[in-house]
Amino acid sequence: MLVRILYHDHCFDGAASAAFFSRFIEDKFHPGADFQFTGMAHKASQLFEDSLFDGDENAIVDFKYSPNPKLTWWFDHHQSAFLSPEDAEHFRRDASGRKLFNPDFRSCTAFIAAEAKQGWAYEAPDLDELVRWADIVDGAQYKDAEEAVGLSSPATKLTLVIEGVEGSDLVQHIIRLMRRQSLAEIVEDAQVQASFGPLYERHLRSVGIIREHAACEGAVVYFDLIGTGMEGYNKFIPYYLFPESVFTVSVSQSSFRTKVSVGSNPWVGGPWKHNLATICERYGGGGHARVGAISFEIGALEEARKAAREIAEELRG
């Protein structure tokens, strides 16, 4: 029995979702199954190729919906979960009871845990720590910016590795460890330790680079990382550097996309008149009410910068 799980790659909640879901399926349905994981990344032209669904069971967790007839399980909590109105209608017509969506959950891991308990009377108490930290990380529930940027806990250290490591091999190694081990045990794994040191040094450098390139105007932190060599960053650094800020808008580039990131300061109280996912959807992106992103084609620098400037100006207003 092959179970293929497509998950949001380089994301703590994506990895935790894959780990919890695979435990649930193994314990409740398919003991001894062969679990294979495929990391998914948001791209300007998002496609689900038929070859991705090669399992006897095929699941997507913490990522967009696919109407592929081979998809047997789906869990997501993002407002922007559907690539098209047709996909949303396909989901609404599904009668399997195994494709589930709830944007009210802070993390997909907590959503899967809640549905597994309610629908299938399944609980995994040894994974309670994993579920709790997925909610903290994905829901920005850190007590302050220092906790999020200082990386003193096993969960924040793992988040650095998961978000920053190249390729998917180590992320999938961590997913397999998450299925049975505590976060403290996983951090001490030799492969994780080998990557953590260089990534931590890069993290410290990124704080300095953002400090140099960022400016806060009208409670909006704006910076452009093109040409700095940075592909990504800890999204709480701007609020660590500018605690008075409310929103962040940034432009960055990686090997497969040009990206505009839009976020809000979790330590500044609302009410909020802006839904960041809705703003990003206007440019082909999406996300959650308080954090979103837009993926552009590689090299679409001016298009991305134009969108970023427009969004920053809207948020300042």
C-alpha positions as CSV (number, residue, x, y, z in Angstrom):
1,M,0.0,0.0,0.0
2,L,1.6,3.3,-1.2
3,V,0.3,6.5,0.4
4,R,1.5,9.6,-1.4
5,I,1.2,12.8,0.6
6,L,1.7,16.2,-1.1
7,Y,2.4,18.9,1.5
8,H,3.4,22.6,1.7
9,D,7.2,22.4,1.5
10,H,9.6,24.4,3.6
11,C,6.8,25.2,6.1
12,F,6.7,24.0,9.7
13,D,2.9,23.5,9.5
14,G,3.2,21.8,6.1
15,A,5.7,19.3,7.6
16,A,3.7,18.8,10.8
17,S,0.5,18.3,8.8
18,A,2.2,15.6,6.7
19,A,3.5,13.9,9.9
20,F,0.2,13.9,11.7
21,F,-1.8,12.9,8.7
22,S,0.5,9.9,7.9
23,R,0.3,8.7,11.6
24,F,-3.5,9.0,11.4
25,I,-3.8,7.0,8.1
26,E,-1.3,4.4,9.3
27,D,-2.9,3.9,12.8
28,K,-6.5,4.1,11.5
29,F,-6.6,2.7,8.0
30,H,-3.3,1.2,6.6
31,P,-0.9,-0.3,9.1
32,G,2.5,-0.8,7.6
33,A,1.8,1.4,4.6
34,D,4.7,2.9,2.6
35,F,4.5,6.7,3.0
36,Q,6.1,8.9,0.3
37,F,6.1,12.7,0.5
38,T,6.2,15.3,-2.2
39,G,6.9,19.0,-1.3
40,M,4.8,21.6,-3.1
41,A,5.7,25.2,-3.6
42,H,3.4,28.1,-4.7
43,K,4.3,29.2,-8.2
44,A,3.0,31.7,-10.7
45,S,1.6,29.0,-12.9
46,Q,0.4,26.4,-10.4
47,L,-0.3,22.9,-11.9
48,F,-1.0,19.5,-10.4
49,E,0.5,17.1,-12.9
50,D,-1.3,13.7,-13.0
51,S,2.0,12.0,-12.3
52,L,2.0,13.5,-8.8
53,F,-0.8,11.1,-7.8
54,D,0.9,7.8,-8.0
55,G,-0.3,6.2,-4.7
56,D,-3.0,3.8,-3.8
57,E,-4.1,6.7,-1.6
58,N,-3.2,10.3,-2.5
59,A,-3.5,13.2,-0.1
60,I,-2.8,16.9,-0.2
61,V,-2.3,18.7,3.2
62,D,-1.8,22.4,3.8
63,F,-1.9,23.2,0.1
64,K,-4.3,24.1,-2.6
65,Y,-7.1,21.8,-3.9
66,S,-6.9,19.6,-6.9
67,P,-9.9,18.1,-8.7
68,N,-7.7,15.1,-9.9
69,P,-9.9,12.0,-9.6
70,K,-6.9,10.1,-8.0
71,L,-7.0,12.5,-5.0
72,T,-8.5,10.7,-2.0
73,W,-7.8,13.0,0.9
74,W,-7.5,16.8,1.2
75,F,-7.1,19.1,4.2
76,D,-6.4,22.9,4.0
77,H,-7.0,26.0,6.0
78,H,-5.9,28.8,3.7
79,Q,-8.5,31.4,2.5
80,S,-7.0,31.0,-1.0
81,A,-7.4,27.3,-1.2
82,F,-8.7,27.0,-4.8
83,L,-7.0,27.8,-8.0
84,S,-10.3,28.5,-9.8
85,P,-14.1,28.8,-9.2
86,E,-14.4,25.4,-11.0
87,D,-12.1,23.8,-8.4
88,A,-14.1,25.3,-5.6
89,E,-17.3,23.9,-7.1
90,H,-15.7,20.5,-7.6
91,F,-14.8,20.5,-3.9
92,R,-18.4,21.4,-2.9
93,R,-19.8,18.5,-4.9
94,D,-17.5,16.0,-3.2
95,A,-19.3,13.4,-1.2
96,S,-16.4,11.3,0.1
97,G,-16.2,13.1,3.5
98,R,-12.4,13.0,3.1
99,K,-11.8,16.4,1.5
100,L,-12.1,19.0,4.2
101,F,-11.6,22.8,4.4
102,N,-11.8,25.3,7.3
103,P,-10.0,28.7,7.1
104,D,-10.9,29.4,10.7
105,F,-8.0,27.2,12.0
106,R,-4.6,28.8,12.6
107,S,-2.8,25.7,11.4
108,C,-3.6,22.8,9.1
109,T,-2.1,20.4,11.7
110,A,-4.6,21.4,14.3
111,F,-7.4,21.1,11.7
112,I,-6.4,17.6,10.8
113,A,-6.1,16.6,14.5
114,A,-9.6,18.0,15.2
115,E,-11.2,16.3,12.2
116,A,-9.5,13.0,12.9
117,K,-10.8,13.1,16.5
118,Q,-14.4,14.2,15.5
119,G,-14.8,12.1,12.4
120,W,-12.8,9.0,13.2
121,A,-12.3,9.0,17.0
122,Y,-8.6,9.2,16.4
123,E,-6.1,10.8,18.9
124,A,-2.3,10.7,19.2
125,P,-1.4,12.2,22.5
126,D,2.3,11.9,21.8
127,L,1.8,14.4,19.0
128,D,0.1,17.1,21.1
129,E,3.4,19.1,21.3
130,L,3.6,19.0,17.5
131,V,0.1,20.2,17.1
132,R,0.5,23.0,19.7
133,W,3.7,24.3,18.0
134,A,2.2,24.2,14.5
135,D,-0.5,26.5,15.8
136,I,2.1,28.8,17.4
137,V,4.3,28.9,14.3
138,D,1.7,29.1,11.6
139,G,-0.6,31.3,13.6
140,A,2.1,33.7,14.8
141,Q,1.3,33.0,18.4
142,Y,4.8,33.7,19.8
143,K,4.8,35.7,23.0
144,D,7.0,38.3,21.4
145,A,9.3,39.0,18.5
146,E,12.3,38.0,20.5
147,E,10.9,34.5,20.9
148,A,10.2,34.3,17.1
149,V,13.6,35.7,16.0
150,G,15.9,34.5,18.9
151,L,15.3,30.8,18.0
152,S,15.8,29.5,21.5
153,S,13.2,26.7,21.4
154,P,13.4,23.4,19.5
155,A,10.4,24.4,17.4
156,T,11.9,27.7,16.3
157,K,15.2,26.0,15.5
158,L,13.3,23.3,13.4
159,T,11.4,26.1,11.7
160,L,14.7,27.7,10.6
161,V,15.9,24.4,9.1
162,I,12.6,23.5,7.4
163,E,12.2,27.0,5.9
164,G,15.8,27.5,4.9
165,V,17.3,24.2,3.8
166,E,17.8,23.6,0.1
167,G,15.8,20.8,-1.5
168,S,13.2,18.6,0.2
169,D,15.2,15.6,1.4
170,L,15.9,17.0,4.9
171,V,12.4,18.3,5.3
172,Q,11.0,14.8,4.5
173,H,13.6,13.3,6.9
174,I,12.2,15.7,9.6
175,I,8.6,14.7,8.7
176,R,9.4,11.1,9.3
177,L,11.0,12.0,12.7
178,M,8.0,14.1,13.6
179,R,5.8,11.1,13.4
180,R,7.3,9.5,16.5
181,Q,9.8,11.8,18.2
182,S,9.7,15.0,20.3
183,L,10.8,18.3,18.8
184,A,13.8,18.3,21.2
185,E,14.9,14.9,20.0
186,I,14.5,15.9,16.4
187,V,16.7,19.0,16.8
188,E,19.5,16.8,18.1
189,D,19.4,14.6,15.0
190,A,22.8,14.6,13.2
191,Q,21.4,15.7,9.8
192,V,19.4,18.5,11.4
193,Q,22.4,19.7,13.4
194,A,24.6,19.8,10.3
195,S,22.2,22.2,8.6
196,F,21.2,24.3,11.6
197,G,24.7,25.9,12.2
198,P,25.1,27.4,8.7
199,L,21.4,28.4,8.5
200,Y,21.6,30.1,11.9
201,E,24.6,32.1,10.7
202,R,22.7,33.1,7.6
203,H,19.7,34.0,9.8
204,L,21.9,36.4,11.9
205,R,23.2,38.0,8.6
206,S,19.7,38.4,7.3
207,V,18.8,40.5,10.4
208,G,21.5,42.9,9.4
209,I,20.6,42.9,5.7
210,I,16.9,43.7,6.4
211,R,18.0,46.4,8.9
212,E,20.1,48.0,6.1
213,H,17.4,47.8,3.4
214,A,14.2,48.3,5.3
215,A,12.3,51.5,6.0
216,C,9.2,52.1,8.0
217,E,6.8,54.7,6.7
218,G,3.1,55.0,7.7
219,A,3.4,51.9,9.9
220,V,4.4,49.8,6.9
221,V,7.9,48.3,6.7
222,Y,9.0,48.0,3.0
223,F,12.2,46.4,1.7
224,D,13.5,44.9,-1.5
225,L,16.0,41.9,-1.2
226,I,16.7,41.6,-5.0
227,G,20.5,41.4,-5.4
228,T,21.3,40.7,-1.8
229,G,21.6,37.0,-2.2
230,M,18.8,36.4,0.3
231,E,16.0,34.1,-1.0
232,G,13.9,34.2,2.2
233,Y,13.9,35.4,5.8
234,N,12.3,34.9,9.2
235,K,9.0,36.9,8.7
236,F,9.1,38.3,12.2
237,I,12.4,40.1,11.7
238,P,10.7,43.4,10.5
239,Y,8.7,43.5,13.7
240,Y,11.7,42.8,15.8
241,L,13.5,45.7,14.2
242,F,10.4,48.0,13.9
243,P,8.1,47.0,16.9
244,E,5.9,50.0,16.1
245,S,5.1,48.8,12.6
246,V,1.8,47.2,11.6
247,F,2.5,45.7,8.2
248,T,5.4,44.4,6.1
249,V,5.7,44.3,2.3
250,S,8.9,42.8,0.8
251,V,10.2,41.6,-2.6
252,S,12.5,38.7,-3.0
253,Q,13.7,36.2,-5.6
254,S,14.4,32.5,-5.5
255,S,15.4,29.8,-8.0
256,F,11.8,29.3,-9.1
257,R,9.9,32.6,-8.5
258,T,9.9,36.2,-7.7
259,K,7.9,36.8,-4.6
260,V,6.0,39.6,-2.8
261,S,5.4,38.9,0.9
262,V,2.8,40.7,2.8
263,G,2.4,40.4,6.6
264,S,1.1,42.0,9.7
265,N,2.5,42.5,13.2
266,P,1.0,39.9,15.5
267,W,1.8,42.0,18.6
268,V,-0.1,45.0,17.4
269,G,-3.8,44.8,18.2
270,G,-6.6,45.3,15.6
271,P,-9.3,45.8,14.5
272,W,-8.0,45.3,11.0
273,K,-9.6,46.8,7.9
274,H,-7.3,45.0,5.5
275,N,-7.6,41.3,4.6
276,L,-4.1,40.5,3.3
277,A,-5.2,37.3,1.4
278,T,-7.9,39.3,-0.4
279,I,-5.3,42.0,-1.4
280,C,-2.9,39.3,-2.6
281,E,-5.6,37.5,-4.6
282,R,-6.0,40.6,-6.8
283,Y,-2.5,39.9,-8.0
284,G,-2.9,36.1,-8.3
285,G,-1.6,35.3,-4.8
286,G,-3.4,34.5,-1.6
287,G,-2.9,33.3,2.0
288,H,-4.6,34.2,5.2
289,A,-6.3,37.4,6.5
290,R,-3.1,38.5,8.3
291,V,-0.4,37.1,6.0
292,G,-0.2,36.6,2.3
293,A,2.1,36.3,-0.7
294,I,2.2,36.6,-4.5
295,S,4.3,34.4,-6.8
296,F,5.6,35.9,-10.0
297,E,7.6,34.3,-12.8
298,I,11.4,34.3,-12.5
299,G,12.7,37.6,-13.6
300,A,9.4,39.4,-13.3
301,L,11.1,42.0,-11.1
302,E,9.4,45.1,-12.2
303,E,5.9,43.5,-12.1
304,A,6.6,42.3,-8.6
305,R,8.0,45.6,-7.4
306,K,5.0,47.5,-8.9
307,A,2.6,45.2,-7.0
308,A,4.6,45.6,-3.8
309,R,4.6,49.4,-4.1
310,E,0.9,49.5,-4.7
311,I,0.1,47.2,-1.8
312,A,2.4,49.2,0.6
313,E,0.7,52.4,-0.4
314,E,-2.7,50.8,0.1
315,L,-1.8,49.6,3.6
316,R,-0.4,53.0,4.5
317,G,-3.7,54.5,3.6
